[in-house]
């Protein structure tokens, strides 16, 4: 299929997929003739992209036309829709039309419905930090692509360490690949603990120390995360995900729900077996404290986005959070 739609906010993974498609499509000797990236601010960019895609390539290889960060899957003029309807069914096999966007395509509009019929659509969304099974699958798939053997325990620790940061994941795998070549053995948990930066794991530890009301330990973890240049907003995203999960589990338990699958579905947890442990974690916590924790985290996120001093604001809000759970 010569038409691709890539969308999602995981810019690193999306850009990597674009590079792979580009390398697979273009002949290096003819790349300057057969490759064009059309920015979103180019006048009549969509029409120009369709016209270029209909043009036969020069020399060897195929032609690649990249319509970058386009609003095409969210809004489309009548003229653009007419051109899409005329062009997409007849796009030559010698051309590749690539459409990328950070936003999810709006399935209600005609242009998206047309692309769903003629294009291969791939999602590159960031995996929420609380969906640990998906994070583990992401690590296993990336390791497989690099022909890197990880033990089951090593894969789990690496998934905890890098979370949803695909850039860090590939950076760590490249580092581990050098280690594997030297040791000639599968990567085990000890190697991960020694070689991999565990910022996401520390964010989850921060959530646990806040839940325990431990101010000193929480502030130490905050300073540690900042010393590792962990983005404050990413730290907040991890905390929001964890406290949201605890809140949903607490809500379902207090409402009398006993079915672990129903609780898992409400909390968006793919593995119902985790509910047994989560129920123990939330048992001593008050529902009102968990509710208020999300309000404090919202205030923290809002303050960070308005340009407040990151370390000072984070420390202040972490103290407030710890005080909620002190018993």
C-alpha angles and dihedrals in degrees: 000000000000096000124076132180115196118184139167144089095261092101095177095054092043093049090048090053090050090053091050091051091047093051090048094049108039132067105225092223092057100033096110090057099042106038128077130167113200115202122218094248095057111116111249088359094157094052091045091050092052092048091049092048090056091054114098115243123255118243119334129355128023136294119256121198115185118198098195127204090349125174088215094112092051103038135008133179122231091250092052091047091051091052091047091051091049098043110035098065091050101041107138119243088236091069133066120204113199121191120187134184138161091221127076112258112257104240092199098068125082097237092057092047089052092050091048087058098047108023140067106239121203128185123218102181123153111255112238110248092238093060093085096166092058091046089053091050089050091054093047092049094047091048090049091052089055093044089241119150116217127181114238091253092047091053091051093049092047091050090052091046100052100026112183096340101116092180091058090043093058092042091054092045091053089052092048091048090061089050092049092051090054097043099037089213135105113271110262134194093267091058091050092050091050101042108029128081107231104204097140092046088053090051089054089048087052090055090051094049090049089050088053091051092238104153097177095050092044093052090048090053091048091053090046092052092049091048087057090052092245107173108249094223091054089051089052091049090056091049092048091051093050097045091044089055092049091048094052093047091048091048093051094046093049090048088060099255112154101169107103092203092055091049091048091051093051092048092044092240113150096200111060090193088076090066092075090062095038091054089056091048094053097039095093094039124096119234092227092054091053090048092050091047091066091051090053091048089050089053089049093050092047092049092049092051090051091056103258120161100283101210096042094047093045092050091048094050093044089056089051090050093049091051089057091062102038111120 
